[in-house]
Amino acid sequence: MNDPSQNADLYARHVRFGWWSLLVFLSVGIALEGLHALKLELYLAPANETRRLLWTLAHAHGTLLAILNLVFGVLSRDMLDGSSRRVVLASRCFLGATLLIPAGFFLGGVTFYEGDPSLGVLLVPPGAVLLLVAVLVCALDSSSP
């Protein structure tokens, strides 16, 4: 049941995706700091508080999820021991969550109406469910003898 090539592919996919995601989301954080340093109204005006919050959430969640992908990639070497379908499910859920959650927060802050985020924020709940499934699968897998 344990296919070493699948193990190596999963490891490589998450480590590569994790590092590139980390680069992207850390860059977003630096860009947000730049908007703050330049005192741009687009970001700092009191009327744009919703945008500032949502873009900060996109950066923070993206960075955390990038790190989780790195951790999952490294741990996946030991997890593929007969439960490969569950681990592949967790892999897909981690990747999906890493794309949906930050994208939802970012898109929700691009435009907003009277303090309410735009419809892009609707990507966050499905991403959160994917993250929950991924963590549950990993927790169950780690509890198996």
C-alpha positions as CSV (number, residue, x, y, z in Angstrom):
1,M,0.0,0.0,0.0
2,N,2.9,2.4,0.7
3,D,4.1,3.7,-2.7
4,P,7.5,5.4,-2.2
5,S,7.1,7.4,-5.4
6,Q,3.7,8.7,-4.1
7,N,5.4,9.6,-0.8
8,A,8.2,11.5,-2.6
9,D,5.7,13.3,-4.9
10,L,3.5,14.4,-1.9
11,Y,6.6,15.6,0.0
12,A,8.0,17.5,-2.9
13,R,4.6,19.0,-3.8
14,H,4.0,20.4,-0.4
15,V,7.5,21.6,0.3
16,R,7.7,23.3,-3.1
17,F,4.1,24.8,-2.7
18,G,4.9,25.8,0.9
19,W,8.0,27.7,0.1
20,W,6.5,29.5,-2.9
21,S,3.4,30.3,-0.9
22,L,5.5,31.6,2.0
23,L,7.4,33.8,-0.5
24,V,4.1,35.2,-1.9
25,F,2.4,35.9,1.5
26,L,5.5,37.4,3.1
27,S,5.8,39.6,0.0
28,V,2.1,40.6,0.5
29,G,3.0,41.5,4.1
30,I,5.9,43.7,3.0
31,A,3.6,45.4,0.4
32,L,1.1,46.1,3.1
33,E,3.8,47.6,5.3
34,G,4.8,49.7,2.3
35,L,1.2,51.0,1.9
36,H,1.3,51.8,5.6
37,A,4.7,53.6,5.3
38,L,3.6,55.6,2.4
39,K,0.4,56.6,4.2
40,L,-1.8,55.7,1.2
41,E,-5.5,56.6,1.6
42,L,-6.3,53.3,-0.3
43,Y,-5.1,51.5,2.8
44,L,-5.1,53.8,5.8
45,A,-8.2,56.0,5.4
46,P,-10.7,55.3,8.2
47,A,-13.2,54.5,5.5
48,N,-10.9,51.7,4.3
49,E,-10.7,49.9,7.7
50,T,-12.5,46.9,6.2
51,R,-9.9,46.6,3.4
52,R,-7.0,46.9,5.9
53,L,-8.4,44.2,8.1
54,L,-9.2,41.8,5.3
55,W,-5.9,42.2,3.5
56,T,-4.1,41.7,6.9
57,L,-6.1,38.6,7.4
58,A,-5.2,37.4,3.9
59,H,-1.5,37.9,4.6
60,A,-1.6,36.3,8.1
61,H,-3.7,33.2,7.1
62,G,-1.6,32.7,3.9
63,T,1.6,32.8,5.8
64,L,0.3,30.3,8.4
65,L,-1.1,28.0,5.7
66,A,2.2,28.1,3.8
67,I,4.0,27.0,7.0
68,L,1.4,24.2,7.5
69,N,2.1,23.0,4.0
70,L,5.8,22.8,4.7
71,V,5.1,20.9,8.0
72,F,2.6,18.5,6.2
73,G,5.1,17.9,3.4
74,V,7.8,16.9,5.9
75,L,5.5,14.8,8.0
76,S,3.9,13.1,4.9
77,R,7.0,11.0,4.7
78,D,5.9,9.1,7.8
79,M,2.2,9.3,7.2
80,L,1.9,7.2,4.1
81,D,1.7,3.8,5.7
82,G,-1.3,2.1,4.4
83,S,-3.7,5.1,4.7
84,S,-2.6,6.8,1.5
85,R,-6.1,7.7,0.5
86,R,-6.6,9.7,3.7
87,V,-3.3,11.4,3.3
88,V,-4.0,12.3,-0.3
89,L,-7.3,13.8,0.8
90,A,-5.5,15.8,3.5
91,S,-3.0,17.0,0.9
92,R,-5.7,18.2,-1.5
93,C,-7.6,19.9,1.4
94,F,-4.4,21.7,2.6
95,L,-3.7,22.9,-1.0
96,G,-7.3,24.1,-1.5
97,A,-7.5,25.8,1.9
98,T,-4.2,27.6,1.1
99,L,-5.6,29.0,-2.0
100,L,-9.2,29.8,-0.9
101,I,-8.8,31.3,2.5
102,P,-6.3,34.1,1.6
103,A,-7.9,34.7,-1.7
104,G,-11.3,35.1,-0.1
105,F,-10.0,37.6,2.4
106,F,-8.0,39.5,-0.2
107,L,-10.9,39.7,-2.7
108,G,-13.3,40.6,0.1
109,G,-11.2,43.7,0.7
110,V,-10.8,44.8,-2.9
111,T,-14.2,46.4,-2.9
112,F,-16.6,46.6,0.1
113,Y,-19.9,48.2,0.8
114,E,-20.6,50.2,4.0
115,G,-18.0,48.1,5.9
116,D,-19.2,44.8,4.5
117,P,-16.7,42.8,2.4
118,S,-17.5,42.0,-1.2
119,L,-18.6,38.5,-2.3
120,G,-15.0,37.3,-2.6
121,V,-15.1,36.6,1.1
122,L,-17.5,33.7,0.3
123,L,-14.3,31.7,-0.6
124,V,-13.3,31.7,3.1
125,P,-15.9,29.3,4.5
126,P,-15.2,26.5,2.0
127,G,-11.5,27.0,2.5
128,A,-12.0,26.7,6.3
129,V,-13.9,23.5,5.8
130,L,-11.1,22.1,3.7
131,L,-8.6,23.1,6.4
132,L,-10.7,21.5,9.1
133,V,-10.9,18.2,7.1
134,A,-7.2,18.2,6.4
135,V,-6.4,18.7,10.1
136,L,-9.0,16.1,11.1
137,V,-7.5,13.5,8.7
138,C,-4.0,14.2,10.0
139,A,-5.2,14.0,13.6
140,L,-6.9,10.7,12.9
141,D,-3.9,9.4,11.0
142,S,-1.6,10.3,13.9
143,S,-3.8,8.5,16.4
144,S,-3.7,5.3,14.4
145,P,-1.3,2.7,15.8
